[in-house]
């Protein structure tokens, strides 16, 4: 049932997380694994354990601790909803992402849709992206996004990483975005190709892990006046 937030009528949410019934990995890490510890018939209840690497196996959110040498406590974002802008991105010959100039607005989250990860779903139930040099963002594009959207706190992509798979640890796009305080990156989104560009409200639906990355299930809500 639609409800209103600050005068905006929200329609049904659109899940843009990587589907949980598929397996994906990258960066040489193993696939996630689910193991049944107890079966309900014998013990009266069921219990599963999961082994995963958030960076490689699922849609995840990461903060500046991802590139920091310290092991400080992560202060994850806690707002219920964020204003978001969805942009189309195209993949250039050098495997970097191009985004057309955008009009400036006050969006707190910017989502770049290239179709990359959604297309990979066609390759099977287990997708290993290790050694494939997936597309990435140029630090100059990150700089432009921060100019177009000065309130941007959350940068979201449908790629394994905003940086190249192998860059000798430079992580230039990460460092450019994390140069500001209290910013976060969400990677490995899976965005339906038919989803239109424009403004949305965003719910992150994340887990409060004391780690440099945490699983999340971002959901977008269309805004109808």
Buried (B, 14 or more C-beta within 10 A) or exposed (E): EEEEEEEBEBEEBBBBBBEEEBBBBBBEBEBBEEEEEEEEEEEEEEEEEEEBBBBBBBBBBBBBBBBEEEEEEBEBBEEEBBBBBBBBBEBEEEEBBBBEEBEEBEBBBBBBBBBBBBEBBEEEEEBBBEEEEBBBBBBEBBBBBBEBBEBBBBBBBBBBBBBBBEEEEEBBBBBBBBEEEEBBBBBBBBBEEEBEEEBBBBBBBBEEBEBBBBBBBBBBBBBEE
